[in-house]
Every structure is written in C-alpha cells, then in structure tokens.
Amino acid sequence: MNNNYYINAPQSIKDFIYYEQIVKGRSELTVKNYYNDLRTFFRFYKVKNGRASNAPEDFGSVDISDITEDDIRSVDLQLAQEFLVFMKTEKNNEQKARYRKGVSLRQFYKFLTNNKQMFDVSPMANLELPTPKPALPKHLTLEQALEMLTHIDSVDKKRDFCIVVFLLNCGMRLSELVGIDLKDIRCTRGTDGGEVYTLKVLGKGSKERIIYLNDACVNAYMDYVAPEETDPDIRKASGRRDSTVKTDALFLSKRGTRISNRRVQQIVDDCFRSSGLDNMGFSVHKLRHTAATLMYQNGVDVRVLKDVLGHENLNTTQIYTHVSNSQLENAMKQNPLSSVKPQK
C-alpha cells in the first residue's frame, strides 16, 4: 500500500482503508477508489458547513486532514443524499459514479458501526443508491478471437501466445494471470487415466479457485515452458536482456522478473493492432468477457460459469445471459424480411 497517498486522511478513514485492504483483501485500486470517494464527500461536508470555499474551481483542493471524529459522527442520511444530488447536478456524475460513491459511504459507516462501535446503527443503513443500468459487456466474436490468435508475432512469441490463449480460454482477470507461478499448474491423472492439467488462481479478496486447462492452454503452456535439449527452460530464450530467471512466476519480463500488468496490456494491444482490431474499444478485460460469452453461447451453464470466473454472486454472471439475448434480438432485426409491411 502506498501510505503517502493517504497521508492527509483522517485517522478513521486510514483505519478503514487498512482494514479493507489487509483484512478484507481489497485491491489497491479498490481502496484508492474508496478513499477518493470519501475525500470528495468530506470536501462537500466542509463546503456545506462554511469551512471551505464554495467556488467550484477550489473544490478539488479542499484539505480534509482536519476532519474530526465529531465531524464524522455528525453526518446523517440527509447530508449523504444531498451529496449524491450535488455530484449529479454540480459534478455531472453518471449513475455508475454516484452509485460507487454511495457504496463507499455505506461501507465506511458500516465499518465505523461494526468495528469502531461509533454508532448503534449506521446512519447510512437506509441510503438509497442510484442503481446503474448494467452495460452489456463488450466482447470479441469467435472469428475476431481466432484472428487475434493468428497475429502474434513478437520476439517473445511463445510467451505472448500463451498469455492470450490463457486469457481467451480461462476468462481470468489481468491480476490473476500476472500472479500465476509455475507451481500453480499441476498435472494429475483423470478418472480415465489421462492427464488433467489444473491451474490455481488467486482472485478478488484473496480467494483461490481451480481452473481446468483445456488442450489449447496445455499446448501453449508446454510450448512455452517445456524442457528442450538445448535449453532447460525455454523461458530463458525469449529475447530477455538478462537470461537469469529471478522468480517462480510463469510469465516473465525481459529482465527475468514477473511480468507487469502494464506489459501484458501492451502485448494484448499489439495483438489487437496487428489483427486489425484496434480502435474498437477492446482491452485485456474484454478478453475475459469474450471467454465468458463464448462459453455461455456454447452451452456452459451460468452457475458453472460463475465458478469459472470466480464471481461471488450469481447476479454478476447473469449479464452474459443478457448478451446472448441481445444477439438473438439483433439477429432477428438483420433478417432481410424484417422490414416487410402488411399489404393495404
């Protein structure tokens, strides 16, 4: 955690941030979003109470380090509702942004109630949130995914191909892919006596799950790491400046260290560009949506898909059923007879 980022936060907010990341296992990005939302709220609080300039251009520089526990205790439901209205009318926040800010307030005051015993009942318990309309996840078609896989021609081709194959087949998050160690992939005997490869990934909230690797993943993995007579570890011959492997990570950088999130994003962006799929709004995360959508379209039960993706709630996975319904609707609209009108 970058402690300097929260250096001006009141102690109660710091305690909440540490709790969410260390105890609850939230990611750095999640806790940073929590802090940004709470900082915005308490800036609004100070402006509302005449303790800071109400000039719009000054809002982003309002210091909240002097917010006290008494200030935090004085917050009520009405002020929180006024804040969400302010974010809509004055800051042009969309529903999704206002929803997240409401969630941050709820979580913070829930923490203060349950962990700090500052309240008998959280003042945010009845805060109604502006529920955002779920956006259908953007994804590649099967043809686009296949096209992408045929346009990987980099110096580290075996590594990059393996990365894209894992993303498109396993539906894992970027952080999960980067965090894979060699020991996380295991080969066991199946009930039919054949080899079964499994991958252990560490998902959100530090929750582990097992993904069964299909033939495409196994072949790409073996091609990337399988021993050869001339090179005990083919990963060392992938164009790195320093061929000494310094980590147990599966995917390595040119320095022999664990590959970074940013480097994987660059690899995927290069693949999009070389296959003519750039400028279409695709990203690494869209490959997760692609894997999920293709599995659902080809008969994978949504409850099984939930476990594959590592979703905590089935409602999160249900969005892929809406993707399929949307495609059915578009298919009907594209029928050349769709514009025929009854004769008069």
C-alpha positions in Angstrom: 0.0 0.0 0.0 1.2 3.5 -0.9 0.8 5.1 2.6 1.8 8.6 1.2 -1.4 8.6 -0.9 -3.5 8.6 2.3 -1.2 10.9 4.4 -3.8 13.6 4.7 -6.6 11.3 5.5 -8.3 11.5 9.0 -7.3 8.5 11.2 -10.8 6.9 10.9 -10.5 6.8 7.1 -7.0 5.5 7.3 -8.2 2.7 9.7 -11.0 1.9 7.2 -8.6 1.8 4.2 -6.1 -0.5 6.1 -9.0 -2.8 7.2 -10.4 -3.1 3.6 -7.0 -3.9 2.1 -5.4 -6.0 4.8 -8.4 -7.8 6.4 -10.9 -7.9 3.5 -8.2 -8.3 0.9 -9.3 -5.5 -1.4 -7.1 -4.4 -4.2 -5.0 -1.2 -4.2 -7.3 0.2 -6.8 -10.5 -0.6 -4.8 -9.2 1.1 -1.6 -7.9 4.1 -3.6 -11.4 4.5 -5.0 -12.9 4.2 -1.5 -10.6 7.0 -0.3 -11.2 9.2 -3.3 -15.0 8.9 -2.8 -14.7 9.7 1.0 -12.4 12.6 0.4 -14.9 14.0 -2.1 -17.7 13.6 0.4 -15.8 15.3 3.2 -14.8 18.2 0.9 -18.6 18.6 0.3 -19.1 18.4 4.1 -16.6 21.3 4.7 -18.1 23.4 1.9 -21.6 22.8 3.2 -20.5 23.9 6.7 -18.8 27.0 5.5 -15.3 25.7 6.4 -14.0 25.8 2.8 -14.5 27.9 -0.3 -17.7 27.1 -2.3 -16.1 28.2 -5.5 -16.2 25.2 -8.0 -12.6 25.7 -9.0 -11.4 25.3 -5.4 -13.4 22.1 -4.6 -10.6 19.7 -5.7 -8.1 21.2 -3.4 -10.1 21.3 -0.2 -8.0 19.7 2.6 -9.8 17.1 4.8 -7.0 16.4 7.2 -8.8 18.5 9.9 -11.9 16.3 9.7 -12.5 15.1 13.3 -14.4 12.2 14.8 -17.1 14.7 15.8 -17.4 15.7 12.2 -17.7 12.1 11.1 -20.3 11.4 13.8 -22.4 14.4 12.8 -23.0 13.1 9.3 -26.6 12.0 8.7 -28.6 10.4 5.9 -30.0 13.7 4.6 -26.4 15.0 4.1 -25.4 11.9 2.2 -28.5 12.3 -0.1 -27.7 15.9 -0.7 -24.1 14.9 -1.6 -25.3 12.4 -4.2 -27.6 15.1 -5.7 -24.6 17.6 -5.7 -22.5 15.0 -7.6 -25.2 14.8 -10.2 -26.1 18.4 -10.7 -22.8 20.1 -10.0 -20.2 17.5 -11.0 -22.2 15.7 -13.7 -21.6 12.3 -12.3 -23.3 9.5 -14.1 -25.4 6.9 -12.2 -22.5 4.4 -12.0 -20.2 7.0 -10.4 -22.8 8.1 -7.9 -23.6 4.5 -7.1 -20.0 3.9 -6.2 -19.8 6.9 -4.0 -22.9 5.8 -2.2 -21.4 2.3 -1.7 -18.2 3.9 -0.3 -20.2 5.8 2.2 -22.1 2.7 3.2 -19.0 0.7 3.7 -17.2 3.3 5.7 -20.0 3.9 8.1 -20.7 0.1 8.3 -17.0 -0.2 9.4 -17.4 2.6 12.0 -20.5 0.9 13.3 -19.3 -2.7 13.5 -15.6 -2.3 14.1 -15.3 1.0 15.9 -18.7 1.0 17.7 -19.1 4.7 16.9 -22.8 4.1 16.2 -25.5 1.7 17.3 -26.9 1.7 13.8 -25.1 3.0 10.8 -26.5 6.4 9.6 -26.1 5.1 6.0 -28.0 1.9 6.5 -31.0 3.3 4.6 -29.1 5.2 2.0 -30.8 4.5 -1.3 -28.4 4.2 -4.2 -28.9 5.3 -7.8 -28.8 1.8 -9.3 -26.8 2.0 -12.6 -28.2 0.3 -15.7 -25.9 -2.7 -16.3 -24.0 -2.2 -19.5 -23.7 -5.3 -21.7 -20.0 -6.4 -21.7 -18.2 -5.7 -25.0 -16.5 -8.8 -26.3 -14.8 -10.3 -29.4 -16.7 -12.6 -31.7 -15.3 -16.1 -32.3 -13.9 -15.0 -35.6 -12.2 -12.0 -34.1 -10.7 -14.1 -31.3 -9.3 -16.6 -33.8 -7.9 -13.7 -36.0 -6.2 -12.3 -32.9 -4.5 -15.7 -32.2 -3.0 -15.8 -35.7 -1.4 -12.4 -35.4 1.0 -12.9 -32.5 4.5 -12.4 -34.0 6.7 -10.8 -31.3 10.2 -11.5 -30.1 8.6 -13.4 -27.2 6.0 -15.2 -29.4 5.7 -18.3 -27.3 5.1 -16.4 -24.1 2.7 -13.9 -25.7 0.7 -16.6 -27.4 0.4 -18.5 -24.1 -0.8 -15.3 -22.4 -3.5 -14.6 -25.0 -4.6 -18.2 -25.0 -5.0 -18.3 -21.2 -7.0 -15.0 -21.3 -9.3 -16.2 -24.0 -9.9 -19.7 -22.7 -9.9 -19.2 -18.9 -11.6 -15.9 -18.5 -9.2 -14.8 -15.8 -8.6 -11.3 -14.6 -5.3 -9.5 -15.6 -4.1 -9.6 -12.0 -4.8 -13.3 -11.8 -2.8 -14.0 -15.0 0.2 -12.0 -13.8 0.2 -13.7 -10.4 0.5 -17.2 -11.8 3.5 -19.2 -10.5 4.9 -22.3 -12.1 3.8 -24.4 -9.1 0.2 -23.2 -9.6 -0.1 -25.5 -12.7 -0.4 -29.2 -11.8 -0.8 -32.3 -13.8 -2.7 -35.3 -12.3 -4.4 -38.5 -13.6 -8.0 -38.2 -14.5 -10.7 -40.9 -14.0 -10.0 -42.2 -17.5 -6.2 -42.5 -16.8 -5.4 -39.5 -18.9 -3.5 -36.4 -17.8 -5.5 -33.5 -16.4 -3.9 -30.0 -16.0 -5.3 -27.6 -13.5 -4.4 -24.0 -12.6 -4.8 -22.4 -9.2 -5.5 -18.7 -9.4 -5.8 -16.1 -6.6 -8.8 -13.9 -7.3 -10.5 -11.0 -5.6 -10.5 -11.0 -1.9 -7.5 -13.4 -2.0 -9.9 -16.2 -2.8 -8.4 -19.2 -4.6 -10.1 -21.2 -7.3 -9.1 -24.0 -9.6 -9.4 -23.8 -13.4 -9.2 -26.9 -15.5 -7.0 -26.2 -18.5 -8.2 -27.3 -22.0 -6.0 -28.6 -24.7 -5.3 -25.2 -26.2 -4.0 -23.9 -22.8 -1.9 -27.1 -22.2 -0.3 -27.0 -25.6 0.5 -23.3 -25.3 1.9 -23.8 -21.8 4.0 -26.8 -22.8 5.3 -24.9 -25.9 6.4 -22.0 -23.6 8.0 -23.9 -20.7 8.7 -27.5 -21.8 12.3 -28.5 -21.4 14.4 -28.8 -24.6 17.8 -30.4 -25.1 19.4 -27.1 -25.9 17.6 -25.0 -23.3 16.4 -26.4 -19.9 13.9 -23.6 -19.6 12.6 -22.1 -22.9 11.5 -19.0 -21.0 15.2 -18.1 -20.8 15.4 -17.9 -24.6 12.7 -15.4 -25.1 14.8 -12.4 -26.0 15.4 -11.1 -22.5 18.5 -9.0 -21.9 19.2 -11.0 -18.7 18.6 -14.7 -19.1 18.7 -15.4 -15.4 15.2 -16.3 -14.1 14.8 -14.5 -10.8 11.2 -15.6 -9.9 8.9 -18.6 -9.9 6.4 -16.6 -12.0 5.1 -18.3 -15.1 5.2 -15.2 -17.3 8.5 -13.3 -17.2 9.7 -9.9 -18.3 12.9 -9.4 -20.3 14.7 -8.9 -17.0 13.7 -12.4 -15.8 11.2 -11.0 -13.3 7.5 -11.4 -13.1 5.8 -9.6 -16.0 3.8 -6.5 -15.1 0.2 -5.7 -15.7 1.2 -2.8 -18.0 3.4 -5.1 -20.1 0.5 -7.6 -20.6 -1.7 -4.7 -21.6 0.9 -3.7 -24.2 1.2 -7.2 -25.5 -2.6 -7.5 -26.0 -2.8 -4.0 -27.6 -0.1 -5.0 -30.1 -2.2 -8.2 -30.9 -5.3 -6.0 -31.5 -3.3 -3.7 -33.7 -1.7 -6.4 -35.8 -5.0 -8.2 -36.3 -6.9 -5.0 -37.3 -8.9 -5.0 -34.0 -7.5 -1.7 -32.6 -9.8 1.4 -32.2 -12.7 -0.9 -31.5 -12.8 -0.4 -27.7 -11.2 -3.8 -26.9 -8.9 -4.3 -23.9 -7.4 -7.0 -21.8 -10.6 -7.2 -19.7 -12.7 -7.6 -22.8 -10.9 -11.0 -23.3 -12.4 -12.1 -20.0 -15.8 -11.1 -21.3 -15.0 -12.9 -24.6 -14.2 -16.1 -22.8 -17.3 -16.0 -20.7 -19.6 -15.1 -23.6 -18.2 -17.9 -25.9 -18.5 -20.4 -23.1 -22.1 -19.4 -22.3 -23.1 -19.4 -26.0 -21.7 -22.9 -26.4 -23.8 -24.4 -23.6 -21.9 -23.8 -20.3 -24.4 -23.4 -17.5 -24.4 -20.0 -15.9 -23.8 -21.5 -12.5 -20.7 -23.3 -13.7 -19.6 -20.1 -15.5 -19.9 -18.3 -12.1 -17.3 -20.7 -10.6 -15.0 -20.5 -13.6 -14.9 -16.7 -13.5 -14.7 -16.5 -9.7 -17.8 -14.4 -9.2 -19.1 -14.1 -5.7 -22.7 -13.6 -6.7 -24.6 -15.3 -9.5 -26.2 -11.9 -10.4 -22.8 -10.8 -11.7 -22.6 -13.7 -14.1 -26.2 -13.3 -15.3 -25.1 -10.4 -17.5 -23.8 -12.9 -20.0 -27.3 -14.3 -20.5 -28.3 -10.8 -21.5 -25.5 -10.7 -24.0 -26.9 -13.8 -25.7 -30.5 -12.4 -25.7 -29.2 -9.2 -27.2 -27.6 -11.1 -30.0 -30.8 -13.0 -30.7 -32.7 -9.7 -30.9 -30.1 -8.3 -33.4 -30.3 -11.5 -35.5 -34.0 -11.1 -35.9 -33.6 -7.4 -36.9 -31.0 -8.4 -39.5 -33.4 -10.7 -41.3 -33.9 -9.2 -44.8 -37.6 -9.7 -44.4 -37.7 -7.8 -41.1 -39.0 -4.6 -42.9 -41.9 -6.2 -44.7 -45.2 -4.4 -44.0 -48.7 -5.8 -44.4 -50.5 -5.0 -47.6 -53.3 -2.5 -47.5 
